Amino acid sequence: MNPSLLTAAHKSLRFGTKLKVTNAKNGKSVVVRINDRGPFIRGRVLDLSKAAAQNIGMVRSGHGKVCYEIIG
């Protein structure tokens, strides 16, 4: 996973799937492409790249609540 690209990891979604991910705290959204497997921490659904996390204001917290929808 390249931290400078808008990508994410998910346990079961197909590679190449595009998601719109929205930070539940501030309403900011980013479109990411699934290109990796994970996360492997209980209770987590997505691992965002650093670039994607920066776009929605989540780098400082390290984790947070998001909503996501498959868009392609």
CHARMM-style PDB file with segment names, atoms N, HN, CA, C and O in Angstrom:
ATOM      1  N   MET     1       0.851  -1.172   0.000  1.00  0.00      PROA
ATOM      2  CA  MET     1       0.000   0.000   0.000  1.00  0.00      PROA
ATOM      3  C   MET     1       0.898   1.236   0.000  1.00  0.00      PROA
ATOM      4  O   MET     1       1.755   1.399   0.869  1.00  0.00      PROA
ATOM      5  N   ASN     2       0.687   2.094  -0.981  1.00  0.00      PROA
ATOM      6  HN  ASN     2      -0.010   1.962  -1.686  1.00  0.00      PROA
ATOM      7  CA  ASN     2       1.476   3.315  -1.107  1.00  0.00      PROA
ATOM      8  C   ASN     2       0.804   4.429  -0.301  1.00  0.00      PROA
ATOM      9  O   ASN     2      -0.341   4.778  -0.588  1.00  0.00      PROA
ATOM     10  N   PRO     3       1.486   4.995   0.701  1.00  0.00      PROA
ATOM     11  CA  PRO     3       0.861   6.014   1.546  1.00  0.00      PROA
ATOM     12  C   PRO     3       0.514   7.310   0.835  1.00  0.00      PROA
ATOM     13  O   PRO     3      -0.263   8.107   1.359  1.00  0.00      PROA
ATOM     14  N   SER     4       1.072   7.540  -0.347  1.00  0.00      PROA
ATOM     15  HN  SER     4       1.704   6.892  -0.773  1.00  0.00      PROA
ATOM     16  CA  SER     4       0.799   8.795  -1.039  1.00  0.00      PROA
ATOM     17  C   SER     4      -0.358   8.701  -2.046  1.00  0.00      PROA
ATOM     18  O   SER     4      -0.720   9.704  -2.661  1.00  0.00      PROA
ATOM     19  N   LEU     5      -0.935   7.513  -2.218  1.00  0.00      PROA
ATOM     20  HN  LEU     5      -0.640   6.699  -1.718  1.00  0.00      PROA
ATOM     21  CA  LEU     5      -2.065   7.325  -3.126  1.00  0.00      PROA
ATOM     22  C   LEU     5      -3.368   7.233  -2.345  1.00  0.00      PROA
ATOM     23  O   LEU     5      -3.361   6.932  -1.152  1.00  0.00      PROA
ATOM     24  N   LEU     6      -4.483   7.491  -3.015  1.00  0.00      PROA
ATOM     25  HN  LEU     6      -4.489   7.736  -3.985  1.00  0.00      PROA
ATOM     26  CA  LEU     6      -5.799   7.399  -2.368  1.00  0.00      PROA
ATOM     27  C   LEU     6      -6.292   5.965  -2.465  1.00  0.00      PROA
ATOM     28  O   LEU     6      -7.083   5.615  -3.341  1.00  0.00      PROA
ATOM     29  N   THR     7      -5.802   5.144  -1.543  1.00  0.00      PROA
ATOM     30  HN  THR     7      -5.159   5.427  -0.832  1.00  0.00      PROA
ATOM     31  CA  THR     7      -6.113   3.721  -1.539  1.00  0.00      PROA
ATOM     32  C   THR     7      -6.545   3.278  -0.146  1.00  0.00      PROA
ATOM     33  O   THR     7      -6.451   4.027   0.826  1.00  0.00      PROA
ATOM     34  N   ALA     8      -7.025   2.029  -0.079  1.00  0.00      PROA
ATOM     35  HN  ALA     8      -7.101   1.420  -0.869  1.00  0.00      PROA
ATOM     36  CA  ALA     8      -7.456   1.469   1.200  1.00  0.00      PROA
ATOM     37  C   ALA     8      -7.345  -0.052   1.163  1.00  0.00      PROA
ATOM     38  O   ALA     8      -7.232  -0.663   0.101  1.00  0.00      PROA
ATOM     39  N   ALA     9      -7.381  -0.637   2.345  1.00  0.00      PROA
ATOM     40  HN  ALA     9      -7.472  -0.141   3.208  1.00  0.00      PROA
ATOM     41  CA  ALA     9      -7.391  -2.090   2.491  1.00  0.00      PROA
ATOM     42  C   ALA     9      -8.735  -2.508   3.077  1.00  0.00      PROA
ATOM     43  O   ALA     9      -9.289  -1.828   3.940  1.00  0.00      PROA
ATOM     44  N   HSD    10      -9.250  -3.636   2.596  1.00  0.00      PROA
ATOM     45  HN  HSD    10      -8.800  -4.189   1.895  1.00  0.00      PROA
ATOM     46  CA  HSD    10     -10.502  -4.206   3.096  1.00  0.00      PROA
ATOM     47  C   HSD    10     -10.348  -5.720   3.058  1.00  0.00      PROA
ATOM     48  O   HSD    10      -9.643  -6.249   2.199  1.00  0.00      PROA
ATOM     49  N   LYS    11     -10.996  -6.416   3.975  1.00  0.00      PROA
ATOM     50  HN  LYS    11     -11.568  -5.986   4.673  1.00  0.00      PROA
ATOM     51  CA  LYS    11     -10.818  -7.871   4.068  1.00  0.00      PROA
ATOM     52  C   LYS    11     -11.397  -8.645   2.899  1.00  0.00      PROA
ATOM     53  O   LYS    11     -10.845  -9.677   2.518  1.00  0.00      PROA
ATOM     54  N   SER    12     -12.511  -8.171   2.313  1.00  0.00      PROA
ATOM     55  HN  SER    12     -12.959  -7.333   2.623  1.00  0.00      PROA
ATOM     56  CA  SER    12     -13.171  -8.999   1.309  1.00  0.00      PROA
ATOM     57  C   SER    12     -13.569  -8.311   0.002  1.00  0.00      PROA
ATOM     58  O   SER    12     -13.871  -8.999  -0.973  1.00  0.00      PROA
ATOM     59  N   LEU    13     -13.580  -7.002  -0.050  1.00  0.00      PROA
ATOM     60  HN  LEU    13     -13.335  -6.442   0.742  1.00  0.00      PROA
ATOM     61  CA  LEU    13     -13.959  -6.328  -1.295  1.00  0.00      PROA
ATOM     62  C   LEU    13     -12.917  -6.601  -2.375  1.00  0.00      PROA
ATOM     63  O   LEU    13     -11.728  -6.735  -2.085  1.00  0.00      PROA
ATOM     64  N   ARG    14     -13.378  -6.683  -3.625  1.00  0.00      PROA
ATOM     65  HN  ARG    14     -14.344  -6.575  -3.860  1.00  0.00      PROA
ATOM     66  CA  ARG    14     -12.470  -6.947  -4.754  1.00  0.00      PROA
ATOM     67  C   ARG    14     -11.452  -5.833  -4.900  1.00  0.00      PROA
ATOM     68  O   ARG    14     -11.756  -4.663  -4.669  1.00  0.00      PROA
ATOM     69  N   PHE    15     -10.244  -6.205  -5.283  1.00  0.00      PROA
ATOM     70  HN  PHE    15      -9.997  -7.155  -5.470  1.00  0.00      PROA
ATOM     71  CA  PHE    15      -9.237  -5.202  -5.619  1.00  0.00      PROA
ATOM     72  C   PHE    15      -9.770  -4.361  -6.771  1.00  0.00      PROA
ATOM     73  O   PHE    15     -10.374  -4.885  -7.706  1.00  0.00      PROA
ATOM     74  N   GLY    16      -9.542  -3.061  -6.699  1.00  0.00      PROA
ATOM     75  HN  GLY    16      -9.051  -2.635  -5.939  1.00  0.00      PROA
ATOM     76  CA  GLY    16     -10.027  -2.145  -7.721  1.00  0.00      PROA
ATOM     77  C   GLY    16     -11.369  -1.516  -7.395  1.00  0.00      PROA
ATOM     78  O   GLY    16     -11.767  -0.554  -8.053  1.00  0.00      PROA
ATOM     79  N   THR    17     -12.084  -2.034  -6.393  1.00  0.00      PROA
ATOM     80  HN  THR    17     -11.762  -2.815  -5.858  1.00  0.00      PROA
ATOM     81  CA  THR    17     -13.361  -1.451  -5.991  1.00  0.00      PROA
ATOM     82  C   THR    17     -13.140  -0.025  -5.502  1.00  0.00      PROA
ATOM     83  O   THR    17     -12.202   0.240  -4.749  1.00  0.00      PROA
ATOM     84  N   LYS    18     -14.000   0.890  -5.928  1.00  0.00      PROA
ATOM     85  HN  LYS    18     -14.762   0.675  -6.539  1.00  0.00      PROA
ATOM     86  CA  LYS    18     -13.901   2.272  -5.479  1.00  0.00      PROA
ATOM     87  C   LYS    18     -14.941   2.526  -4.403  1.00  0.00      PROA
ATOM     88  O   LYS    18     -16.096   2.118  -4.523  1.00  0.00      PROA
ATOM     89  N   LEU    19     -14.510   3.206  -3.351  1.00  0.00      PROA
ATOM     90  HN  LEU    19     -13.571   3.537  -3.254  1.00  0.00      PROA
ATOM     91  CA  LEU    19     -15.371   3.545  -2.226  1.00  0.00      PROA
ATOM     92  C   LEU    19     -15.345   5.034  -1.976  1.00  0.00      PROA
ATOM     93  O   LEU    19     -14.307   5.681  -2.117  1.00  0.00      PROA
ATOM     94  N   LYS    20     -16.491   5.578  -1.604  1.00  0.00      PROA
ATOM     95  HN  LYS    20     -17.334   5.052  -1.490  1.00  0.00      PROA
ATOM     96  CA  LYS    20     -16.541   6.936  -1.083  1.00  0.00      PROA
ATOM     97  C   LYS    20     -16.546   6.788   0.434  1.00  0.00      PROA
ATOM     98  O   LYS    20     -17.473   6.217   1.009  1.00  0.00      PROA
ATOM     99  N   VAL    21     -15.509   7.305   1.070  1.00  0.00      PROA
ATOM    100  HN  VAL    21     -14.757   7.768   0.602  1.00  0.00      PROA
ATOM    101  CA  VAL    21     -15.352   7.188   2.522  1.00  0.00      PROA
ATOM    102  C   VAL    21     -15.563   8.562   3.135  1.00  0.00      PROA
ATOM    103  O   VAL    21     -14.936   9.538   2.722  1.00  0.00      PROA
ATOM    104  N   THR    22     -16.455   8.636   4.126  1.00  0.00      PROA
ATOM    105  HN  THR    22     -16.965   7.843   4.461  1.00  0.00      PROA
ATOM    106  CA  THR    22     -16.792   9.900   4.775  1.00  0.00      PROA
ATOM    107  C   THR    22     -16.458   9.830   6.259  1.00  0.00      PROA
ATOM    108  O   THR    22     -16.855   8.893   6.952  1.00  0.00      PROA
ATOM    109  N   ASN    23     -15.730  10.820   6.734  1.00  0.00      PROA
ATOM    110  HN  ASN    23     -15.407  11.581   6.170  1.00  0.00      PROA
ATOM    111  CA  ASN    23     -15.416  10.939   8.156  1.00  0.00      PROA
ATOM    112  C   ASN    23     -16.699  11.345   8.871  1.00  0.00      PROA
ATOM    113  O   ASN    23     -17.254  12.408   8.592  1.00  0.00      PROA
ATOM    114  N   ALA    24     -17.173  10.514   9.786  1.00  0.00      PROA
ATOM    115  HN  ALA    24     -16.722   9.651  10.014  1.00  0.00      PROA
ATOM    116  CA  ALA    24     -18.432  10.774  10.482  1.00  0.00      PROA
ATOM    117  C   ALA    24     -18.349  12.002  11.384  1.00  0.00      PROA
ATOM    118  O   ALA    24     -19.370  12.610  11.705  1.00  0.00      PROA
ATOM    119  N   LYS    25     -17.148  12.364  11.789  1.00  0.00      PROA
ATOM    120  HN  LYS    25     -16.318  11.871  11.528  1.00  0.00      PROA
ATOM    121  CA  LYS    25     -16.974  13.489  12.707  1.00  0.00      PROA
ATOM    122  C   LYS    25     -17.070  14.852  12.021  1.00  0.00      PROA
ATOM    123  O   LYS    25     -17.625  15.795  12.585  1.00  0.00      PROA
ATOM    124  N   ASN    26     -16.520  14.958  10.784  1.00  0.00      PROA
ATOM    125  HN  ASN    26     -16.069  14.192  10.326  1.00  0.00      PROA
ATOM    126  CA  ASN    26     -16.493  16.269  10.144  1.00  0.00      PROA
ATOM    127  C   ASN    26     -17.188  16.319   8.775  1.00  0.00      PROA
ATOM    128  O   ASN    26     -17.296  17.391   8.180  1.00  0.00      PROA
ATOM    129  N   GLY    27     -17.655  15.184   8.276  1.00  0.00      PROA
ATOM    130  HN  GLY    27     -17.567  14.312   8.759  1.00  0.00      PROA
ATOM    131  CA  GLY    27     -18.378  15.140   7.013  1.00  0.00      PROA
ATOM    132  C   GLY    27     -17.513  15.184   5.762  1.00  0.00      PROA
ATOM    133  O   GLY    27     -18.050  15.173   4.654  1.00  0.00      PROA
ATOM    134  N   LYS    28     -16.190  15.233   5.901  1.00  0.00      PROA
ATOM    135  HN  LYS    28     -15.754  15.241   6.801  1.00  0.00      PROA
ATOM    136  CA  LYS    28     -15.307  15.250   4.734  1.00  0.00      PROA
ATOM    137  C   LYS    28     -15.264  13.869   4.097  1.00  0.00      PROA
ATOM    138  O   LYS    28     -15.300  12.849   4.786  1.00  0.00      PROA
ATOM    139  N   SER    29     -15.186  13.853   2.749  1.00  0.00      PROA
ATOM    140  HN  SER    29     -15.157  14.681   2.190  1.00  0.00      PROA
ATOM    141  CA  SER    29     -15.195  12.596   2.003  1.00  0.00      PROA
ATOM    142  C   SER    29     -14.004  12.501   1.067  1.00  0.00      PROA
ATOM    143  O   SER    29     -13.413  13.505   0.669  1.00  0.00      PROA
ATOM    144  N   VAL    30     -13.669  11.256   0.728  1.00  0.00      PROA
ATOM    145  HN  VAL    30     -14.150  10.441   1.052  1.00  0.00      PROA
ATOM    146  CA  VAL    30     -12.608  10.971  -0.238  1.00  0.00      PROA
ATOM    147  C   VAL    30     -12.988   9.694  -0.979  1.00  0.00      PROA
ATOM    148  O   VAL    30     -13.631   8.812  -0.411  1.00  0.00      PROA
ATOM    149  N   VAL    31     -12.593   9.596  -2.236  1.00  0.00      PROA
ATOM    150  HN  VAL    31     -12.070  10.313  -2.697  1.00  0.00      PROA
ATOM    151  CA  VAL    31     -12.802   8.368  -3.006  1.00  0.00      PROA
ATOM    152  C   VAL    31     -11.487   7.600  -3.024  1.00  0.00      PROA
ATOM    153  O   VAL    31     -10.445   8.136  -3.401  1.00  0.00      PROA
ATOM    154  N   VAL    32     -11.552   6.336  -2.611  1.00  0.00      PROA
ATOM    155  HN  VAL    32     -12.399   5.901  -2.306  1.00  0.00      PROA
ATOM    156  CA  VAL    32     -10.363   5.480  -2.558  1.00  0.00      PROA
ATOM    157  C   VAL    32     -10.592   4.220  -3.378  1.00  0.00      PROA
ATOM    158  O   VAL    32     -11.728   3.855  -3.679  1.00  0.00      PROA
ATOM    159  N   ARG    33      -9.498   3.564  -3.733  1.00  0.00      PROA
ATOM    160  HN  ARG    33      -8.575   3.860  -3.488  1.00  0.00      PROA
ATOM    161  CA  ARG    33      -9.536   2.297  -4.461  1.00  0.00      PROA
ATOM    162  C   ARG    33      -8.964   1.218  -3.564  1.00  0.00      PROA
ATOM    163  O   ARG    33      -7.910   1.412  -2.959  1.00  0.00      PROA
ATOM    164  N   ILE    34      -9.647   0.075  -3.468  1.00  0.00      PROA
ATOM    165  HN  ILE    34     -10.503  -0.083  -3.960  1.00  0.00      PROA
ATOM    166  CA  ILE    34      -9.154  -1.045  -2.666  1.00  0.00      PROA
ATOM    167  C   ILE    34      -7.992  -1.706  -3.413  1.00  0.00      PROA
ATOM    168  O   ILE    34      -8.132  -2.126  -4.562  1.00  0.00      PROA
ATOM    169  N   ASN    35      -6.848  -1.788  -2.738  1.00  0.00      PROA
ATOM    170  HN  ASN    35      -6.734  -1.446  -1.805  1.00  0.00      PROA
ATOM    171  CA  ASN    35      -5.678  -2.418  -3.363  1.00  0.00      PROA
ATOM    172  C   ASN    35      -4.889  -3.286  -2.395  1.00  0.00      PROA
ATOM    173  O   ASN    35      -3.757  -3.671  -2.687  1.00  0.00      PROA
ATOM    174  N   ASP    36      -5.484  -3.599  -1.234  1.00  0.00      PROA
ATOM    175  HN  ASP    36      -6.404  -3.286  -0.997  1.00  0.00      PROA
ATOM    176  CA  ASP    36      -4.757  -4.377  -0.231  1.00  0.00      PROA
ATOM    177  C   ASP    36      -5.770  -5.099   0.658  1.00  0.00      PROA
ATOM    178  O   ASP    36      -6.956  -4.767   0.654  1.00  0.00      PROA
ATOM    179  N   ARG    37      -5.298  -6.078   1.413  1.00  0.00      PROA
ATOM    180  HN  ARG    37      -4.335  -6.347   1.416  1.00  0.00      PROA
ATOM    181  CA  ARG    37      -6.127  -6.798   2.374  1.00  0.00      PROA
ATOM    182  C   ARG    37      -5.837  -6.299   3.783  1.00  0.00      PROA
ATOM    183  O   ARG    37      -4.715  -5.905   4.105  1.00  0.00      PROA
ATOM    184  N   GLY    38      -6.849  -6.324   4.594  1.00  0.00      PROA
ATOM    185  HN  GLY    38      -7.759  -6.644   4.333  1.00  0.00      PROA
ATOM    186  CA  GLY    38      -6.734  -5.856   5.969  1.00  0.00      PROA
ATOM    187  C   GLY    38      -7.984  -5.066   6.281  1.00  0.00      PROA
ATOM    188  O   GLY    38      -8.892  -5.047   5.450  1.00  0.00      PROA
ATOM    189  N   PRO    39      -8.086  -4.440   7.379  1.00  0.00      PROA
ATOM    190  CA  PRO    39      -7.191  -4.452   8.529  1.00  0.00      PROA
ATOM    191  C   PRO    39      -7.339  -5.747   9.320  1.00  0.00      PROA
ATOM    192  O   PRO    39      -8.339  -6.455   9.204  1.00  0.00      PROA
ATOM    193  N   PHE    40      -6.349  -6.030  10.103  1.00  0.00      PROA
ATOM    194  HN  PHE    40      -5.537  -5.454  10.197  1.00  0.00      PROA
ATOM    195  CA  PHE    40      -6.361  -7.257  10.887  1.00  0.00      PROA
ATOM    196  C   PHE    40      -6.470  -6.969  12.380  1.00  0.00      PROA
ATOM    197  O   PHE    40      -5.961  -7.712  13.219  1.00  0.00      PROA
ATOM    198  N   ILE    41      -7.146  -5.873  12.681  1.00  0.00      PROA
ATOM    199  HN  ILE    41      -7.559  -5.269  11.999  1.00  0.00      PROA
ATOM    200  CA  ILE    41      -7.418  -5.485  14.066  1.00  0.00      PROA
ATOM    201  C   ILE    41      -8.918  -5.572  14.274  1.00  0.00      PROA
ATOM    202  O   ILE    41      -9.688  -4.976  13.520  1.00  0.00      PROA
ATOM    203  N   ARG    42      -9.336  -6.307  15.289  1.00  0.00      PROA
ATOM    204  HN  ARG    42      -8.711  -6.791  15.901  1.00  0.00      PROA
ATOM    205  CA  ARG    42     -10.756  -6.514  15.561  1.00  0.00      PROA
ATOM    206  C   ARG    42     -11.515  -5.191  15.648  1.00  0.00      PROA
ATOM    207  O   ARG    42     -11.069  -4.244  16.296  1.00  0.00      PROA
ATOM    208  N   GLY    43     -12.662  -5.143  14.987  1.00  0.00      PROA
ATOM    209  HN  GLY    43     -13.025  -5.912  14.461  1.00  0.00      PROA
ATOM    210  CA  GLY    43     -13.522  -3.974  15.029  1.00  0.00      PROA
ATOM    211  C   GLY    43     -13.244  -2.946  13.946  1.00  0.00      PROA
ATOM    212  O   GLY    43     -13.998  -1.984  13.801  1.00  0.00      PROA
ATOM    213  N   ARG    44     -12.178  -3.132  13.187  1.00  0.00      PROA
ATOM    214  HN  ARG    44     -11.565  -3.914  13.306  1.00  0.00      PROA
ATOM    215  CA  ARG    44     -11.865  -2.196  12.112  1.00  0.00      PROA
ATOM    216  C   ARG    44     -12.253  -2.800  10.772  1.00  0.00      PROA
ATOM    217  O   ARG    44     -12.094  -4.000  10.549  1.00  0.00      PROA
ATOM    218  N   VAL    45     -12.765  -1.953   9.883  1.00  0.00      PROA
ATOM    219  HN  VAL    45     -12.894  -0.978  10.065  1.00  0.00      PROA
ATOM    220  CA  VAL    45     -13.274  -2.410   8.595  1.00  0.00      PROA
ATOM    221  C   VAL    45     -12.360  -1.993   7.450  1.00  0.00      PROA
ATOM    222  O   VAL    45     -12.173  -2.751   6.499  1.00  0.00      PROA
ATOM    223  N   LEU    46     -11.790  -0.793   7.535  1.00  0.00      PROA
ATOM    224  HN  LEU    46     -11.942  -0.177   8.308  1.00  0.00      PROA
ATOM    225  CA  LEU    46     -10.938  -0.251   6.477  1.00  0.00      PROA
ATOM    226  C   LEU    46      -9.616   0.226   7.049  1.00  0.00      PROA
ATOM    227  O   LEU    46      -9.549   0.690   8.187  1.00  0.00      PROA
ATOM    228  N   ASP    47      -8.569   0.110   6.253  1.00  0.00      PROA
ATOM    229  HN  ASP    47      -8.623  -0.267   5.329  1.00  0.00      PROA
ATOM    230  CA  ASP    47      -7.295   0.781   6.516  1.00  0.00      PROA
ATOM    231  C   ASP    47      -7.115   1.769   5.372  1.00  0.00      PROA
ATOM    232  O   ASP    47      -7.023   1.365   4.213  1.00  0.00      PROA
ATOM    233  N   LEU    48      -7.066   3.052   5.686  1.00  0.00      PROA
ATOM    234  HN  LEU    48      -7.141   3.380   6.628  1.00  0.00      PROA
ATOM    235  CA  LEU    48      -6.864   4.071   4.661  1.00  0.00      PROA
ATOM    236  C   LEU    48      -5.384   4.395   4.532  1.00  0.00      PROA
ATOM    237  O   LEU    48      -4.637   4.329   5.508  1.00  0.00      PROA
ATOM    238  N   SER    49      -4.968   4.745   3.324  1.00  0.00      PROA
ATOM    239  HN  SER    49      -5.575   4.798   2.531  1.00  0.00      PROA
ATOM    240  CA  SER    49      -3.607   5.243   3.135  1.00  0.00      PROA
ATOM    241  C   SER    49      -3.490   6.583   3.857  1.00  0.00      PROA
ATOM    242  O   SER    49      -4.495   7.213   4.186  1.00  0.00      PROA
ATOM    243  N   LYS    50      -2.250   7.010   4.100  1.00  0.00      PROA
ATOM    244  HN  LYS    50      -1.433   6.498   3.834  1.00  0.00      PROA
ATOM    245  CA  LYS    50      -2.036   8.286   4.778  1.00  0.00      PROA
ATOM    246  C   LYS    50      -2.637   9.438   3.982  1.00  0.00      PROA
ATOM    247  O   LYS    50      -3.224  10.349   4.565  1.00  0.00      PROA
ATOM    248  N   ALA    51      -2.497   9.411   2.647  1.00  0.00      PROA
ATOM    249  HN  ALA    51      -2.019   8.671   2.173  1.00  0.00      PROA
ATOM    250  CA  ALA    51      -3.050  10.475   1.807  1.00  0.00      PROA
ATOM    251  C   ALA    51      -4.573  10.543   1.941  1.00  0.00      PROA
ATOM    252  O   ALA    51      -5.139  11.632   2.032  1.00  0.00      PROA
ATOM    253  N   ALA    52      -5.232   9.394   1.952  1.00  0.00      PROA
ATOM    254  HN  ALA    52      -4.772   8.509   1.878  1.00  0.00      PROA
ATOM    255  CA  ALA    52      -6.690   9.363   2.089  1.00  0.00      PROA
ATOM    256  C   ALA    52      -7.113   9.868   3.470  1.00  0.00      PROA
ATOM    257  O   ALA    52      -8.069  10.633   3.591  1.00  0.00      PROA
ATOM    258  N   ALA    53      -6.396   9.437   4.505  1.00  0.00      PROA
ATOM    259  HN  ALA    53      -5.618   8.816   4.407  1.00  0.00      PROA
ATOM    260  CA  ALA    53      -6.700   9.889   5.860  1.00  0.00      PROA
ATOM    261  C   ALA    53      -6.514  11.398   5.992  1.00  0.00      PROA
ATOM    262  O   ALA    53      -7.307  12.059   6.664  1.00  0.00      PROA
ATOM    263  N   GLN    54      -5.480  11.951   5.363  1.00  0.00      PROA
ATOM    264  HN  GLN    54      -4.836  11.414   4.818  1.00  0.00      PROA
ATOM    265  CA  GLN    54      -5.261  13.394   5.395  1.00  0.00      PROA
ATOM    266  C   GLN    54      -6.421  14.137   4.739  1.00  0.00      PROA
ATOM    267  O   GLN    54      -6.852  15.178   5.235  1.00  0.00      PROA
ATOM    268  N   ASN    55      -6.921  13.612   3.638  1.00  0.00      PROA
ATOM    269  HN  ASN    55      -6.571  12.767   3.235  1.00  0.00      PROA
ATOM    270  CA  ASN    55      -8.016  14.259   2.915  1.00  0.00      PROA
ATOM    271  C   ASN    55      -9.272  14.406   3.757  1.00  0.00      PROA
ATOM    272  O   ASN    55     -10.039  15.350   3.563  1.00  0.00      PROA
ATOM    273  N   ILE    56      -9.491  13.497   4.679  1.00  0.00      PROA
ATOM    274  HN  ILE    56      -8.868  12.731   4.836  1.00  0.00      PROA
ATOM    275  CA  ILE    56     -10.711  13.570   5.495  1.00  0.00      PROA
ATOM    276  C   ILE    56     -10.426  13.935   6.953  1.00  0.00      PROA
ATOM    277  O   ILE    56     -11.300  13.818   7.812  1.00  0.00      PROA
ATOM    278  N   GLY    57      -9.208  14.373   7.222  1.00  0.00      PROA
ATOM    279  HN  GLY    57      -8.498  14.468   6.525  1.00  0.00      PROA
ATOM    280  CA  GLY    57      -8.880  14.886   8.552  1.00  0.00      PROA
ATOM    281  C   GLY    57      -8.735  13.835   9.630  1.00  0.00      PROA
ATOM    282  O   GLY    57      -9.143  14.055  10.771  1.00  0.00      PROA
ATOM    283  N   MET    58      -8.153  12.683   9.281  1.00  0.00      PROA
ATOM    284  HN  MET    58      -7.822  12.504   8.354  1.00  0.00      PROA
ATOM    285  CA  MET    58      -8.015  11.612  10.272  1.00  0.00      PROA
ATOM    286  C   MET    58      -6.577  11.231  10.602  1.00  0.00      PROA
ATOM    287  O   MET    58      -6.367  10.280  11.355  1.00  0.00      PROA
ATOM    288  N   VAL    59      -5.601  11.919  10.083  1.00  0.00      PROA
ATOM    289  HN  VAL    59      -5.772  12.691   9.471  1.00  0.00      PROA
ATOM    290  CA  VAL    59      -4.214  11.521  10.324  1.00  0.00      PROA
ATOM    291  C   VAL    59      -3.837  11.681  11.786  1.00  0.00      PROA
ATOM    292  O   VAL    59      -3.203  10.802  12.370  1.00  0.00      PROA
ATOM    293  N   ARG    60      -4.213  12.767  12.357  1.00  0.00      PROA
ATOM    294  HN  ARG    60      -4.728  13.481  11.883  1.00  0.00      PROA
ATOM    295  CA  ARG    60      -3.816  13.034  13.740  1.00  0.00      PROA
ATOM    296  C   ARG    60      -4.400  12.012  14.724  1.00  0.00      PROA
ATOM    297  O   ARG    60      -3.707  11.558  15.635  1.00  0.00      PROA
ATOM    298  N   SER    61      -5.665  11.657  14.539  1.00  0.00      PROA
ATOM    299  HN  SER    61      -6.228  12.026  13.799  1.00  0.00      PROA
ATOM    300  CA  SER    61      -6.312  10.719  15.459  1.00  0.00      PROA
ATOM    301  C   SER    61      -5.843   9.282  15.238  1.00  0.00      PROA
ATOM    302  O   SER    61      -5.823   8.482  16.174  1.00  0.00      PROA
ATOM    303  N   GLY    62      -5.467   8.957  14.007  1.00  0.00      PROA
ATOM    304  HN  GLY    62      -5.483   9.606  13.247  1.00  0.00      PROA
ATOM    305  CA  GLY    62      -5.005   7.600  13.719  1.00  0.00      PROA
ATOM    306  C   GLY    62      -6.120   6.624  13.395  1.00  0.00      PROA
ATOM    307  O   GLY    62      -5.908   5.662  12.656  1.00  0.00      PROA
ATOM    308  N   HSD    63      -7.299   6.859  13.937  1.00  0.00      PROA
ATOM    309  HN  HSD    63      -7.471   7.640  14.538  1.00  0.00      PROA
ATOM    310  CA  HSD    63      -8.464   6.036  13.625  1.00  0.00      PROA
ATOM    311  C   HSD    63      -9.710   6.835  13.957  1.00  0.00      PROA
ATOM    312  O   HSD    63      -9.655   7.824  14.687  1.00  0.00      PROA
ATOM    313  N   GLY    64     -10.817   6.397  13.419  1.00  0.00      PROA
ATOM    314  HN  GLY    64     -10.861   5.593  12.826  1.00  0.00      PROA
ATOM    315  CA  GLY    64     -12.066   7.105  13.678  1.00  0.00      PROA
ATOM    316  C   GLY    64     -13.224   6.407  13.003  1.00  0.00      PROA
ATOM    317  O   GLY    64     -13.051   5.413  12.298  1.00  0.00      PROA
ATOM    318  N   LYS    65     -14.393   6.938  13.229  1.00  0.00      PROA
ATOM    319  HN  LYS    65     -14.533   7.745  13.802  1.00  0.00      PROA
ATOM    320  CA  LYS    65     -15.608   6.367  12.665  1.00  0.00      PROA
ATOM    321  C   LYS    65     -15.842   6.951  11.279  1.00  0.00      PROA
ATOM    322  O   LYS    65     -15.817   8.167  11.087  1.00  0.00      PROA
ATOM    323  N   VAL    66     -16.070   6.056  10.312  1.00  0.00      PROA
ATOM    324  HN  VAL    66     -16.090   5.068  10.468  1.00  0.00      PROA
ATOM    325  CA  VAL    66     -16.344   6.485   8.944  1.00  0.00      PROA
ATOM    326  C   VAL    66     -17.565   5.766   8.408  1.00  0.00      PROA
ATOM    327  O   VAL    66     -17.962   4.717   8.914  1.00  0.00      PROA
ATOM    328  N   CYS    67     -18.148   6.344   7.383  1.00  0.00      PROA
ATOM    329  HN  CYS    67     -17.825   7.197   6.972  1.00  0.00      PROA
ATOM    330  CA  CYS    67     -19.188   5.693   6.601  1.00  0.00      PROA
ATOM    331  C   CYS    67     -18.602   5.493   5.218  1.00  0.00      PROA
ATOM    332  O   CYS    67     -17.832   6.325   4.737  1.00  0.00      PROA
ATOM    333  N   TYR    68     -18.964   4.395   4.580  1.00  0.00      PROA
ATOM    334  HN  TYR    68     -19.589   3.720   4.971  1.00  0.00      PROA
ATOM    335  CA  TYR    68     -18.462   4.220   3.215  1.00  0.00      PROA
ATOM    336  C   TYR    68     -19.535   3.607   2.341  1.00  0.00      PROA
ATOM    337  O   TYR    68     -20.409   2.872   2.799  1.00  0.00      PROA
ATOM    338  N   GLU    69     -19.433   3.941   1.051  1.00  0.00      PROA
ATOM    339  HN  GLU    69     -18.723   4.538   0.679  1.00  0.00      PROA
ATOM    340  CA  GLU    69     -20.356   3.361   0.080  1.00  0.00      PROA
ATOM    341  C   GLU    69     -19.568   2.963  -1.156  1.00  0.00      PROA
ATOM    342  O   GLU    69     -18.632   3.655  -1.557  1.00  0.00      PROA
ATOM    343  N   ILE    70     -19.946   1.861  -1.748  1.00  0.00      PROA
ATOM    344  HN  ILE    70     -20.707   1.299  -1.423  1.00  0.00      PROA
ATOM    345  CA  ILE    70     -19.303   1.389  -2.971  1.00  0.00      PROA
ATOM    346  C   ILE    70     -19.827   2.213  -4.131  1.00  0.00      PROA
ATOM    347  O   ILE    70     -21.036   2.331  -4.327  1.00  0.00      PROA
ATOM    348  N   ILE    71     -18.905   2.786  -4.902  1.00  0.00      PROA
ATOM    349  HN  ILE    71     -17.922   2.690  -4.743  1.00  0.00      PROA
ATOM    350  CA  ILE    71     -19.321   3.605  -6.047  1.00  0.00      PROA
ATOM    351  C   ILE    71     -18.824   3.043  -7.370  1.00  0.00      PROA
ATOM    352  O   ILE    71     -19.138   3.591  -8.426  1.00  0.00      PROA
ATOM    353  N   GLY    72     -18.079   1.996  -7.335  1.00  0.00      PROA
ATOM    354  HN  GLY    72     -17.823   1.550  -6.477  1.00  0.00      PROA
ATOM    355  CA  GLY    72     -17.612   1.410  -8.600  1.00  0.00      PROA
ATOM    356  C   GLY    72     -16.622   0.315  -8.423  1.00  0.00      PROA
ATOM    357  OT1 GLY    72     -16.154  -0.258  -9.406  1.00  0.00      PROA
TER     358      GLY     72
END
